[in-house]
Every structure is written in structure tokens, then in C-alpha cells.
Amino acid sequence: MKTGYFTHSDYDLHITPAGHPEQVDRLNVINERLSKLDFDDLDKIVPPMGTYDQVTLCHPKEYVDYIKNSCPLDGSVSLDGDTHVNSASFNAAMRAVGSICEAVNLVVNRKLQNAFCASRPPGHHAEKAKPMGFCLFGTIAIAAKYAMKTHGLSRVAIIDFDVHHGNGTQNLVWDDPNILFVSSQQIPLWPGTGERHETGAFNNIINYPLNPDVDGQDLIEAYEKEILPKIAEFEPEMLFISAGFDAHVNDPLANLNFTTNDFKILTKLLCKFADTYCKGRVVSTLEGGYDLPSLRECVDAHVKVLMEHAK
């Protein structure tokens, strides 16, 4: 089987203000690099538009309508200090939802072994009725709930290695005993959540804070010795990855010292785990990563590992 690579031109139309770190060029450098991979093993897929039925698995309809109605006909509007929308932002965010749900369909139905969604805006900071941190809809949490509702999976796990805590995903799955959320993040750092004592209503959340200036070996050892055994106890049937690459040493928004090889090793650990416990079923989606050369390298390494495990 192959790895699915999902992207769409709608994402280019979600334009943030000049100088904003979450910019169109993030996907440009990713798509340029991935276009050079072997398409005998990588299936490029144009994703469908997301639906209200999908997005309301996590967000009230009133909130979805609020995002839609906030998008101006001209120019851009700030929903908070970091999160901006223009006329195309709602479609881009809904396309991201459609992308990850279609990835779930194809992976669960054995049309693909695994998948990577190169989409924007990102999603892991969006709470139930609150956009924040560049994010409008909680795409990874929506996908997890969609996999269970549509395909009858009993338990799934979400892994988030973005340098910023996935507060939105945590908010959306807090009281769902069938979703395990594992998040590693620099602390102290925005958004100020993600301490170890935040464990969810059913002990279904694992937060692993990282001190500033540590390198990726700290997290790799934690996964090998502590985190992966806990995920194994949960017995997930599918693995979701919030793939943020802003823990890289060159990223301007944080203070960790990960290398591209650290992300490669971490992806290998997760894919090997999925091979053993989840029939190899992995769906990954882009979150952060704001140094363009590093982002390009890290996504390339991440997707190549997915491709290796799809053969």
C-alpha cells in the first residue's frame, strides 16, 4: 500500500497579514519538496470539502457559523491577536477538515496504509467555541471522533509533538474516555497549558512538559521508556499525529533544540508502534513549524518514514 499526501490550492487563499509566521509559503516549500518524492509510493490526493456533520463532531454549529460569518468579503479580520481570517479562510479550514476525514476513510478502508495532510490553517489550538493560535477548527480531534463514529473504532490516540501545547485538542477530547491525547511541549511557553497534572476527565490525557533548551533526545527517551508503554496500555486502534515542527533549533517561536533527525526518529517510533498495535494505521496533519528551510526538511523526513512503513 501507499502513503497518502493530501493538499489543496484552497489553502493558498487563506492569506495572513504580512510578517505573520503562519503564511502561505509554509505549504509552498512543503509541496515543492514533496513533489520530488517517488509517486510510486506516495499517492497525491485532492481532498473533498469538509461538512458541517464532520466539524460539528467537536464544535457547536453556532461557532462554525460564527467563523463563516466572520470572514470578510475584502481584506482580513483579526479574531484575536494571532488569528486572522479573510474571504477564503472558512473554505480553507473546512477543506482541512475534509482532508483529514478523507484520509481516515482511505486508511481505515485499506486504500492507503497511512497519510499526511499538508493543510492550513492548523488546528490544535482551536477550542470548542474559541479560535486561537492561528487555528479555527480542531482538525485532529474531529478526525479522531470521525474515525470512531463513522468507522466504528473503539479507541484512538492522538500524538502532538508541536512545541506549543495543543490546548484546543485537549479541550475537545477532555471528557472522551475513548481518545488518548499525548502532548509534549515547551513550558513555559504560550499558551501556558500542558502541565502534567492536566490529565483529562478519564485520565485520558498525558502531558509531557519540556524545559527550554533541551534537545530531542529527551523526548525520544521519554517515548521509549515512559510514553509508548502508556499508549500501549490504552490499546488504540489508530494513531493520529499533530505534526508540528517548531521544536526545531532554528524555529523563531520557541527555544528547543530538536534536529531534523530527531523528528525522523520520533516518527519511526510512532510508525513502529502503529505497526504493532494499530495495523499500521497512521494519519498525520501539519501543525506548526515556522522556519521555512527547517520545515521543508522536517516534513520531507516525516513523510519518507511514513512511506517506508507503507511498503
Secondary structure, 3 states (H helix, E strand, C coil): CCEEEECCHHHHHCCCCCCCCCCCHHHHHHHHHHCCCCCCCEEEECCCCCCHHHHCCCCCHHHHHHHHHHCCCCCEEECCCCCEEECCHHHHHHHHHHHHHHHHHHHHCCCCCEEEECCCCCCCCCECCECECCECCCHHHHHHHHHHHHHCCCCEEEEECCCCCCHHHHHHHCCCCCEEEEEEEECCCCCCCCCCCCCCCCCCEEEEEECCCCEHHHHHHHHHHHHHHHHHHHCCCCEEEEECCCCECCCCCCCCEECHHHHHHHHHHHHHHHHHHCCCCEEEEECCCCCHHHHHHHHHHHHHHHHHHHC
